Amino acid sequence: MASNPIYLEIIDFFASGTTPQAVADFRPSAAAQQRALELLDLAKEDQLTPEQESELEHFIELEHILRMAKARARQILAAQK
């Protein structure tokens, strides 16, 4: 699944080095957001292929990890004030 564009975006983001502020501010690209919405719409209509279902599950896992990273980054930033 590493060839999935959202995975590559996140890998590039972390590989390029980051700061707590950058993590807190990170947003997936418009294309990645659009793809997630497409998958969610297909899921609502019960029309996902097995590959799309897997892609959506991975996207949901990544979103959870990003939310946790953002929360931790905000804690770090608050402690620095």
Secondary structure, DSSP 8 states (H G I E B T S, - for coil): -TTSHHHHHHHHHHHT---HHHHHH----HHHHHHHHHHHHHHHTT---HHHHHHHHHHHHHHHHHHHHHHHHHHHHHHH-
